[in-house]
């Protein structure tokens, strides 16, 4: 098996990620996009093969890796540096892959998110099923700025693994908010350009994508951020995640979604001013444009 890890300034996390892969005896590729810390040095110390490539988007970076790395293994696993496999998942992968039938193209795995050391188990945030393990030549990342997922490019079955991998970024709240500010810019690009003809990922992620476009995307700007947070925090029991959960659900479900809507609204104001010389009816226009455009 081969593992692809995309990095930039990940000296804090990379060792934990790579060491969690030890029992798989995998060839590990680190694709770095200009780290200024010890990321590349640590990767080489741990026996990884290090490549450098300029970053455009997560999807483009992963597809470049798929197309250009000297992968010879049958199976590929994609990881972020701030993720790691539980010992149970590593053992399950090692036992499952040799027995996989030829018509199995990929596996989905459960992501377990930690915030401030707390497992976020409620609010619809666990389990999140993601396709991360696939047969070489069977999948590529969809071309999106945000929330990109692997899409099968060849016929085959998608099976589930039972154990978890962990997503635990320890860089602090300042990094988290800066990152999500950048994410908001990317999501606005996707929101204003998405078409119903775009392929959807399989399983849970495909349903979430549909709900986001056809339910959340049809609600009024700003109000929908509040409704989404209320749904996650109260209806889906996010309040059971304690004080870290309160901060996480508020920031991720309300603040982040509100920031996206504000950036959509700002973009509409700017477009209205450019088109007419005055910002006429921007809220009505922004509601229309906030829903994904339909394919012809």
BARO-668335 format. One line per 10 residues: number of its first residue (from 1); for each residue x, y, z of N, C-alpha, C. Coordinates in steps of 0.2 Angstrom, whole numbers. Each point is the difference from the previous one (the first is absolute). Layout:
BEGIN
NUM = X:Y:Z:X:Y:Z:X:Y:Z  ...
This chain:
BEGIN
1 = 4:-6:0:-4:6:0:4:6:0  -2:6:-3:3:6:0:-4:5:3  3:5:4:-4:5:3:2:7:-3  -5:4:-1:2:7:-2:-2:5:5  5:4:3:-2:5:5:2:7:-3  -5:4:0:1:7:-3:2:5:6  5:4:0:3:4:5:1:7:-2  0:4:5:3:7:1:1:2:7  6:1:2:1:2:7:-3:-5:5  1:-6:0:-3:-5:4:5:-4:5
11 = 5:3:2:5:-3:5:-4:-2:6  -5:3:2:-4:-1:6:-3:-7:0  -3:-2:-6:-4:-5:-1:3:-6:-3  5:1:-5:2:-5:-5:2:-7:4  4:1:5:3:-6:3:-6:-5:2  -5:3:4:-5:-4:2:-4:-4:-6  -1:4:-5:-3:-3:-6:4:-6:-3  6:1:-1:4:-5:-3:1:-6:5  1:1:6:1:-5:5:-6:-4:0  -6:2:-1:-6:-4:0:-1:-4:-5
21 = 5:1:-5:0:-5:-6:5:-5:0  4:-1:5:5:-4:1:-1:-7:-2  -6:-3:3:-2:-7:-1:-2:-2:-7  -1:5:-4:-2:-1:-7:6:-1:-4  6:1:2:6:0:-4:-1:3:-7  -3:5:0:-2:4:-7:6:4:-2  0:1:-7:4:6:-3:-4:6:1  3:5:4:-3:6:2:3:6:-4  -4:3:-4:2:6:-4:-3:6:4  4:5:1:-2:7:2:1:5:-5
31 = -5:3:-2:-1:5:-5:0:7:3  5:4:0:1:6:4:-1:6:-5  -3:5:3:-2:6:-4:4:6:3  6:-1:1:4:6:2:0:1:8  1:-5:4:1:1:7:6:4:2  -1:4:5:6:4:2:2:-3:7  -3:-5:3:2:-3:6:4:-6:-2  0:-5:5:4:-6:-1:-4:-6:-3  -5:2:-3:-5:-6:-3:4:-5:-4  4:3:-5:3:-4:-5:6:-4:4
41 = 3:3:4:6:-3:4:-3:-6:4  -6:1:4:-3:-5:4:-2:-6:-5  -3:2:-6:-3:-5:-4:6:-5:-2  6:3:-2:6:-4:-2:2:-4:6  0:3:6:3:-4:6:-5:-6:1  -6:0:-2:-5:-5:1:0:-5:-6  4:1:-5:1:-5:-6:-5:2:-5  -4:6:0:-4:1:-5:3:3:-7  -3:-1:-5:3:3:-6:-4:7:-1  5:5:-1:-3:7:0:0:3:-7
51 = -5:3:-2:-1:3:-6:-3:7:1  2:5:-4:-2:7:1:-5:1:-6  -5:4:1:-4:2:-6:-4:6:3  -1:6:-4:-3:6:2:-8:-2:1  -3:3:5:-6:-1:2:-5:4:-4  -5:-3:-3:-6:4:-3:-6:-1:4  -2:-6:1:-5:-2:4:1:-8:2  -4:-2:5:1:-6:3:-1:-6:-5  -5:2:-4:-2:-5:-6:6:-1:-5  2:6:-2:5:0:-5:7:-3:2
61 = 1:1:7:6:-3:3:0:-7:0  -6:-3:2:-1:-7:1:0:-3:-7  -3:3:-5:0:-3:-7:7:0:-3  4:6:2:7:0:-3:4:-6:3  -1:-2:7:3:-5:3:-2:-7:-3  -6:-1:-2:-2:-6:-3:3:-1:-7  0:6:-3:3:-1:-7:8:0:-1  3:2:5:7:1:0:5:-4:5  -3:-2:5:4:-4:5:2:-7:-3  6:-2:1:1:-7:-2:-3:-6:4
71 = -6:0:0:-4:-5:4:0:-6:-4  2:-6:4:-1:-6:-3:-4:-5:4  -3:2:5:-4:-4:5:-7:0:-4  -4:-5:3:-7:-2:-3:-4:5:4  1:2:6:-5:4:4:3:7:2  -4:5:0:2:7:2:-4:2:5  3:3:5:-3:3:6:2:8:0  -5:4:1:1:7:0:-1:3:7  5:3:3:0:3:7:1:7:0  -2:4:4:2:7:2:5:-1:6
81 = 5:5:0:5:-1:6:-3:0:7  -5:4:1:-3:0:6:-5:-6:2  0:-5:-4:-4:-6:1:4:-6:2  -2:-5:3:3:-6:1:-4:-6:1  2:-6:-1:-4:-6:0:0:-2:7  -6:-2:3:0:-4:6:4:-7:-1  3:-3:5:3:-6:-1:-5:-5:-2  -7:0:2:-5:-4:-3:-1:0:-7  0:7:-3:-1:0:-7:6:-2:-4  6:1:3:6:-2:-4:0:-8:0
91 = -2:-3:5:0:-7:0:-6:-3:-5  -5:4:0:-6:-2:-4:2:0:-8  4:6:-1:2:1:-7:5:-6:-2  5:-1:4:5:-5:-1:-4:-7:-1  -5:-2:3:-3:-6:0:-5:0:-6  -3:5:-2:-5:1:-5:2:0:-7  5:4:-2:3:1:-6:2:-7:-4  4:-4:3:2:-6:-3:-6:-5:-2  -6:1:3:-6:-4:-2:-5:4:-4  1:6:-2:-4:3:-4:-1:-3:-7
101 = -6:-1:-2:-2:-2:-7:2:5:-5  1:-3:-6:3:5:-6:-5:5:-1  -7:-1:1:-5:5:-2:-1:5:6  4:0:5:0:5:5:5:6:-2  -3:6:-1:4:6:-2:2:4:5  -4:0:6:2:5:5:-3:-2:7  2:4:5:-3:-1:7:-1:7:2  -5:0:4:-2:6:4:2:-1:7  2:5:4:2:0:7:-3:5:4  -1:-1:6:-3:5:5:5:5:3
111 = -1:6:-1:4:5:3:-3:2:7  5:1:4:-2:2:7:4:6:2  -4:6:0:3:6:1:1:2:8  6:3:1:1:2:7:1:8:0  -2:3:5:1:7:0:1:2:8  6:3:1:2:2:7:0:-7:4  2:-5:-3:1:-6:3:-6:-4:1  -6:2:-2:-6:-3:1:-3:-3:-7  -2:-6:1:-3:-4:-6:-7:3:-1  -1:3:-6:-6:3:-2:-5:-5:-3
121 = -4:-3:4:-4:-6:-1:-7:1:-2  -2:7:1:-7:1:-1:-1:6:-6  -6:2:0:-1:6:-5:1:-3:-7  -1:-6:-2:1:-3:-7:7:0:-2  5:0:5:7:0:-2:3:-6:1  -3:-5:2:2:-7:0:-5:-5:0  0:-5:-5:6:-1:-4:0:3:-7  5:3:-2:1:2:-7:4:-5:-4  -3:-2:-5:3:-5:-4:3:3:-6  6:-1:-1:4:2:-6:4:-5:-4
131 = 0:1:-6:4:-5:-4:7:2:0  4:-4:3:7:2:0:5:-5:-2  -3:-6:-1:4:-6:-2:-2:-3:-7  4:0:-5:-3:-2:-6:5:-4:-4  -2:-4:-5:4:-4:-4:3:5:-5  7:-1:-1:3:5:-5:-3:0:-7  -1:6:-3:-3:0:-6:-8:0:0  -3:0:6:-7:0:1:-3:6:2  3:5:2:-3:6:3:5:6:-1  -4:6:0:4:7:0:-4:4:4
141 = 3:6:2:-4:5:3:-4:4:-4  -6:2:2:-4:4:-4:3:7:0  -1:4:-5:3:7:-1:-4:5:3  1:1:7:-4:5:4:5:4:4  -2:6:2:4:4:4:0:-2:7  -6:-3:2:-1:-2:7:-4:-7:0  1:-3:6:-4:-6:1:0:-5:-6  6:-1:-2:2:-4:-6:0:-7:3  -3:-5:-4:0:-7:2:3:-4:-6  2:-6:1:2:-5:-5:-6:-3:-4
151 = 0:0:-6:-5:-3:-4:3:-6:-4  -4:-5:-1:2:-6:-3:1:2:-8  5:-2:-3:1:1:-7:-1:-7:-4  -1:-5:4:0:-7:-3:-6:-4:4  -3:-5:-3:-5:-3:3:3:-4:6  -4:-1:5:2:-4:6:-4:2:6  0:-5:5:-3:1:6:3:4:5  -3:3:4:2:4:6:-2:-3:6  5:-2:4:-2:-4:7:2:5:6  -2:-2:6:1:4:6:5:-4:4
161 = 4:4:3:5:-2:6:-4:2:6  1:-4:5:-4:1:6:4:5:5  6:0:0:4:4:5:1:8:-2  3:4:4:0:7:-1:7:2:-2  0:6:-3:6:4:0:-1:7:3  5:3:3:-1:6:4:2:6:-4  -4:5:1:2:7:-3:1:5:6  6:1:2:2:4:6:5:6:-2  -2:6:-2:4:5:-1:2:4:7  6:0:2:2:3:6:4:7:-1
171 = -2:3:-5:4:7:-1:-4:6:3  -6:-1:3:-3:5:4:-5:3:-4  -4:4:4:-6:4:-2:2:5:-6  5:3:1:2:6:-5:1:-3:-7  4:-6:0:1:-3:-6:-7:-3:-3  -4:-3:4:-7:-2:-2:-4:5:-3  0:6:3:-4:5:-3:3:3:-6  6:1:0:4:2:-7:-2:-5:-5  1:-6:1:-1:-6:-5:-7:1:-2  -5:1:4:-7:0:-2:-2:6:-4
181 = 4:5:2:-1:6:-4:2:-1:-8  5:-3:-1:2:-2:-6:-5:-5:-3  -2:-5:4:-5:-5:-3:-6:4:-2  -2:5:3:-6:4:-2:1:3:-7  5:2:-1:2:3:-7:-1:-5:-5  3:-6:1:-1:-6:-4:-7:-2:-1  -3:0:5:-7:-3:0:-5:5:-4  1:6:1:-3:5:-4:1:-1:-8  6:-2:-2:1:-1:-7:-4:-6:-2  0:-6:4:-4:-6:-2:-7:2:0
191 = -3:4:5:-7:1:0:-2:4:-6  3:4:-2:-2:5:-6:2:-4:-7  3:-5:0:1:-4:-6:-2:-7:-1  -3:-2:6:-2:-7:0:-6:-2:-5  0:-5:-3:-5:-2:-4:-3:-7:2  -7:-1:-1:-3:-6:2:3:-6:-5  3:1:-5:3:-5:-4:7:-3:2  2:4:5:7:-2:3:-1:-7:4  4:-5:-1:0:-6:3:0:1:8  -4:-5:3:0:1:8:4:-7:2
201 = 3:1:6:4:-6:3:-5:-5:2  2:-6:2:-5:-5:1:-2:0:8  -5:-3:2:-2:-1:7:-2:6:4  3:0:6:-2:6:4:2:7:-2  6:0:-3:2:7:-3:-4:2:-6  -3:-5:-4:-4:2:-5:-7:3:2  -2:-3:6:-7:2:3:1:7:3  6:1:3:1:7:3:1:5:-5  3:-2:-6:1:5:-5:-7:2:-3  -4:-5:-1:-7:1:-2:-4:5:5
211 = 0:-2:6:-3:4:5:2:7:0  7:1:0:2:7:0:-2:4:-6  -1:-3:-6:-2:4:-5:-7:1:-1  -4:-5:2:-7:0:-1:-4:2:6  3:0:6:-4:2:6:3:6:3  6:-1:2:4:6:3:1:6:-5  2:-2:-6:1:5:-5:-6:4:-3  -6:-3:2:-6:4:-2:-3:5:6  3:-1:5:-2:4:6:3:7:-1  -3:6:4:3:6:-1:7:1:3
221 = 4:4:-3:7:2:3:-1:2:7  5:-2:4:0:2:7:-4:-4:5  -7:0:-2:-4:-4:4:2:-8:0  2:-2:-6:2:-7:0:5:-2:4  5:4:2:6:-1:4:-3:-1:7  -5:4:2:-2:-1:7:-4:-7:0  -4:-1:-5:-4:-6:0:4:-6:0  6:0:-3:4:-6:-1:3:-1:7  3:5:3:3:0:7:-6:-3:5  -6:3:0:-5:-3:4:-1:-7:-1
231 = -1:-2:-6:-1:-7:-1:6:-5:2  6:2:-1:5:-4:2:1:0:8  -1:6:3:2:1:7:-6:-3:5  -6:1:-2:-6:-2:4:-3:-7:-3  -2:0:-6:-4:-6:-3:5:-6:0  6:1:-2:5:-5:-1:5:-1:6  -2:4:6:3:-1:6:7:2:1  2:5:-4:7:2:0:1:3:7  -4:2:4:1:2:7:3:-5:4  -1:-6:-2:3:-6:4:8:0:0
241 = 3:4:-5:7:0:-1:4:5:5  -4:2:5:3:4:5:3:7:-2  4:3:4:2:7:-2:4:0:-7  5:-4:-1:3:0:-7:-5:-1:-5  -5:-4:1:-5:-1:-5:-4:6:-1  -2:4:5:-3:6:-1:4:5:-4  6:0:1:4:5:-4:1:-3:-7  1:-6:-1:1:-3:-7:-7:0:-4  -5:-2:3:-7:1:-4:-2:7:-2  2:5:5:-2:6:-1:4:3:-6
251 = 7:-1:0:4:3:-5:-1:-4:-6  0:-6:0:0:-4:-7:-7:0:-3  -5:0:4:-7:0:-3:-3:7:-1  2:4:5:-3:7:-1:4:5:-2  6:1:3:5:6:-2:2:-1:-7  2:-7:-2:3:-1:-6:-5:1:-6  -6:-3:2:-5:0:-6:-2:8:0  -1:3:5:-1:8:0:5:3:-4  6:-1:1:6:3:-4:-1:-1:-7  -2:-6:-2:-1:-2:-7:-5:4:-3
261 = -6:1:3:-6:4:-2:2:7:-1  4:3:5:2:7:0:5:1:-6  4:-5:-2:4:1:-6:-4:-1:-6  -5:-4:0:-4:0:-6:-4:7:-1  -2:2:6:-4:7:0:4:5:-3  7:0:3:4:5:-2:2:0:-7  1:-6:-3:1:-1:-7:-6:3:-4  -6:-2:2:-6:3:-3:0:7:0  2:3:5:0:8:1:5:3:-5  5:-3:-1:6:2:-4:-3:-1:-8
271 = -3:-5:-1:-2:-2:-7:-6:5:-2  -4:2:5:-6:4:-1:3:7:-1  5:2:3:3:7:-1:3:0:-6  4:-5:-2:4:0:-7:-5:0:-5  -6:-3:0:-5:-1:-5:-4:7:-1  -2:3:5:-5:5:0:3:7:3  5:-1:3:3:7:3:-3:1:7  -5:-4:2:-3:0:7:-2:-7:2  0:-1:7:-1:-7:2:-8:-1:1  -3:-1:-5:-7:-1:0:-2:-7:1
281 = -5:-1:5:-3:-7:2:6:-5:0  5:1:4:5:-5:1:-2:-7:3  -4:1:5:-2:-6:4:-4:-5:-4  -5:3:-4:-4:-4:-4:5:-4:-5  5:4:-3:4:-3:-5:5:-6:4  2:2:6:5:-5:3:-4:-6:2  -6:0:2:-4:-6:1:-1:-4:-6  -1:3:-6:0:-4:-6:7:-3:-2  5:4:1:6:-3:-2:3:-5:5  -2:0:6:3:-4:6:-2:-7:-2
291 = -5:-2:-3:-2:-6:-2:4:-3:-6  3:-6:0:4:-2:-6:-4:1:-6  3:2:-6:-3:1:-6:-1:-7:-3  -6:-1:-3:-2:-6:-3:3:-1:-7  2:-6:-2:2:-1:-7:-5:0:-5  2:2:-6:-5:1:-5:-2:-7:-3
